[in-house]
């Protein structure tokens, strides 16, 4: 069977973390033989080094932009086997599914391009058409939450049997060093946010809420770590306009080790996103022993349950009040840390891989 390994190349996003976790878990099983393909010209030679042990690399000398253009126009070439050779199942992990002789599963992580098109890049807005064409060719759709599964059924008019929700697992985020996290952040008490700078992450609202809700302790910092996105100007303007801008730390992309350290040392993890298909970062924060504040939006109520303090992401005052509650009340923080530690036990990659192995056998 073949999975799309393209998300493993370059700076690792949430989909990249999911891809690595699933491939690593599948590679330890005796009932599947995973191979990873990459839709890239320039990065094709980097794929093998990015893969977990036991996963083969499949590449082709074809430019990704050309390939997507062909598929977007309804072409049935190039087929997945051009990369993979003969396989039973192709699992496209990042919205774009190739035509194939094998059974095809396309992962749709969220419907931001439908719900909030104003928050999307032109490339992302093309996903709707690409997904429709994959469905028309017979692909099964897979996602990480029941919430998004329902959205997909409604948007594409699918029978429930054609959409499968399998929650993702959590990777290795424990073992971080709180003192190292504090050094990276510039102080021992900080609110952490992880992720690329993009509109749906609602970071300008987080900046405003921090400025209003973290006034009780002048030593507390807001740390935003992740690669630049396409809403950098909005975030920068919010920081520049904040009276607490000297306490706001922008780190940019961080390594896996730095990520673990930051999660371990954070006083609060804040994730007031306006829409989310799954919510991996807040689960990682729970696994690292950090109290979580998150937006009551998208799949987060389903995925996080009562293990996070959920607030209205469109209400700056609610975000500020939630931050103040967790920052100022150590008993409340400890309560959410305990809930989170218990909650994340259900999100293991072994459990997820077992469900996917069963799905692959069924569609094959």
C-alpha positions, 0 to 999 in steps of 0.5 A: 500500500502507498501513502503520500509522503510529500508532507514530510518534506520541508518545514513540518506542519501538522499534516507532516506530523500526522504523516510521520506518525502513521507511517511509523506505526504502520511500519511496525506491523506485519499485515501492511507493507507501506511505501511512500510517494512524493508529489514533488520534482525538487524534493524527490531526492530528499524523500528517502531520508525523511521516511521512518525505518521500514518505509520504502520511497517511491518518486517520479520525475514529474513536477507537482504543479503540472500533475495537479493541473492535469488532475484538476482538469479531469485527466486520468494520467499520471496514475499513482502507479507511475510513482508506486508500482502495483499496490492495493491501496493509495492513501492520499494524506493531503487532500490531493488524490491521484487517479489509480488502478488501486483503491484510493482513500483521500484524507480531507483534514478540514473544509476551511476552503468551503467554510472560510474561503476568505482565509485561504490561499488560491492554491487551497481553494482548488481543493474542492474541485480536486476532491470532487474529482477524486470522489467521482473516480470512486475514492473513499474520504477519510478525516480525523473527526466526526465533525468534519465527516459530517461537513464532508457528507453535507458538502459533497452529498456523500453516503455515510459509508463513503466517509470514515472518521479515524482520529489521529494519534499523538507523536513523541512530545513528552520528555521536554525540559521545562527549564530549556523551554523557559530559556527559549521563551525568555522567562519561566512563565509564558503562554504558548501558541504553536502553528503557522501564522494564518488567519484561521488561527486567530492570532491577532485576537490572541495578542489582544486578549493577552494584552488584556488578560495577562496584566496581573503578572508582568513576567508572563510572556506570550510565545508564538512559535511556527513558520511564517504564513500568509497572515504575517502582516495582520499578526505583526500589526496586532503585536505592534499595536499591543501595549504589552508588545515587549512581552510578546515573543515571535520564535518562527519555526522551531525544531522537534526538540525545541517544540517539546521543551516549549510545551513542557515549560509553558504555563498555558497553551493557547489555541483560540482558532476560529475553525479546526478539523482535528486539533493536534497541538492542544492534544500535544500540550496535554500530553506534555502536562500543560493546561490548555485554552482553546476555541469553541470551534470546529472539531475542538469540542469533540476532540478536546472534550472537557480536558481544555478550557473552551472559549468563544474565539470571536470574543476577545474578552472571553479569551482574555478571561480564560487566560487570566483564569488559568494564569492566576489560579494554579488549582484550576491549572492543575485540574486541567493538567490532570484532565488532559493527561487522562484524555490523551491516552485514547489518542495513540498511534498504535490504536490509529494504525490498527483502525487504518489497517482494517480500513485498508483491508476493507477497501482493497 
